[in-house]
Amino acid sequence: MTRTLVAQSSEHILEAVKKTFEGDVENTERFVDSIIGARKVFIYGVGRSGLISKAFAIRLVQMGLEVFFVGETITPIVEEGNLVIIVSYSGETMSAIQTANIVRRVGAKVVTITAHPHSKLAGASSFVIDIHPPKTDESKRLAPLGTLFEIATMIYFEGIVVMLMEKLGQSEGSLRKRHAIWV
């Protein structure tokens, strides 16, 4: 029996993400320290990168950090001493580049997570986290567009959560206390 397309795609995605993290991701410690040292953390991404960014923001809030998603109606103004995390596969999304340029002018630190570390967005950033899954011809069929980047970034963010938990003395129990309760 032939394996289903879903099984083929899932295996391809898992293998590509595994290859992405065969070595350490440069600037990870600096990234974690920047989150810990920021007065406020702002996160921005568009489309699926935005959804992954929001999931990371939720985890940071569950750790008791002051975190906002850029573009929401209740998001305050970015100020000096704040950290702005921008996720963009291409690093060429105009709104992301504009956001980086504006917040750097007010003295915020900008960290970009991208698969293109020489992009315009990367150039407007304080430093870059390069999440670059291998892209093959098979990827176009089994993991189209930015799928590999998005899933790898989500997994990277979950690893960052674990590092932050350790450095901040947090546990699953302390995060659970700040978990949204819907009644």
N, C-alpha and C positions, 0 to 999 in steps of 0.2 A: 504494500500500500504506500502511496506517495504521501510524504509529509505535507500537511496543509500549508498554505501561504502564510497563515498566522504563525505557525510554528517556525517556519523559515525566517520570517521577519523578526520574531522575538529573539531567536538565536543570533541572528545577524546583529541586532541592536545590542544585546548583552555582550557579545564578543568585542564589538567596536568600543563600547564603554569600558570594558575591562582593559583593553589596550591603551585607552586614554590615560588610565591611572596606573600604568606599570611603573612609573617613576613618580617622585614627588612633584607637585605643582608649585612652580616658583612663586614666591611672594605670599604663600599661604600664612606663614607666621606673622608677617607684616599686616596682612589683611585682618587676622584675628585681633591683633593688638590695636589696629585702627578702630575696629568695632568697639572694643572695650574702652578705648580712650576718648571716644566721641561723646559729646554732650547729647546729641540727638543723631539718629541714623535715618537717612532718607533713601528710599529704594525706588528705582525707575526701570521700566521695561515696557515694550510695546508688543501687543499680540501674545503669542505663546511664551515669549521671554518674559512678558509682564506677568503672566499667570504664575510662572515658576518663581519670579521675584516676590510676588505676593505671598506665596507659600512660605518662602524664607522669612519674610517680614513677620508672618504669624508666629513662627518659631522664636524669633528674636523677642517679640512681645511676651511670649510665654516664659521667657527668661527674665522678664522684668525690665527690659530695655525700652527706652523711649524711641519708637520707630514709626515712621510715616511713609506712605506710598505717594510719590509725586503725582499730582493730577487729581487726587481725591479732593472733594470740596472742603474737608476739614483739615487739610494739610497746612501747617504753619509755614512761614517763610524760612528759607535756609539761611543760616548765619555762620559767621566765623566760628571755627571749632567743631562744626558739624561734619558728618561723613555722608557722602552721597555715593551709593552703589548703583551703577548702571549696567544692565545686562543687554547686550546686543550681539547677535551672531555675526552680523556683517561689520559692525562698527561704523556703518555709514548711514544709519537712521538719522535723518536731519533733526528731529525733535530731541533725540538723545545727545547729539553733538551740541545743540543749542543749550540744553540743560547743563551739560558739563561746562561750557564756556561761561555761562551766567553764574553758576554757583562757585566756580573757581575765583571769579572776580570779587566775590564777597568774602573769600577766605576759607571756604569749605574744602575739604579733601575729597577728591573724586577717585573712586576705584571702578575700573571697567572690567567686566567679565565678558570676553569675546573670543571668537575663533580666529580673529584677524588682528594680531597685536601691532600691526603697522598701519592701522586704519586711522581715519580722521578723529574718531572718538578716542582711540588710544592716545593719540597725540595731544588731546585736550585733557588728559587724565593725569592724576598724580602718579599712579602706577596701574599696571594691568595684570589681570589673572587670565592666562591663556589656556582656555579649554578647547583643545583641538583634536576631536576624534578623527580617526582615519576615515577619509571619504573615498570610496571606491565606486566603480561603475555599478556594482551590485547594490550599493547604498541608494542609488537613484530609484531603484525598483522597490527595495525592502525597507528603506528609511528615508523618504523623500524630504527635500528642503532642509530645514534645520533640526530635524528630529534627533539626530545623534547629539548635537550640541545641547539641545534643550534637556534631554534626559541626563546627559553627563553633568550638566550644570546643576540640575536638581540633586543628583547624587553627591556632587561636590559640596553643595550647600548643607546637605545632611551631615557630611563629615565635619564641616565648619561648626555646626551646632554641637557636635560631640566635643570638639576642642574648646568651644566657649563654655560648655557645661563644666568641663574639668577645671578650666582656669577661673571660673566664677563660683566654683563650689556648688554647682547646681546638680540636681538629680531628676530622674523622671518624675518623682513625687512632687518636687518643687515646681516643675513645669506644669504638672497636672493641676496644681492649685490655681494657676493663671489661665487654664484652658477655658475656652468659651463654654458656658453652660446655657443651653437653650431650653426654655420652659414653655 
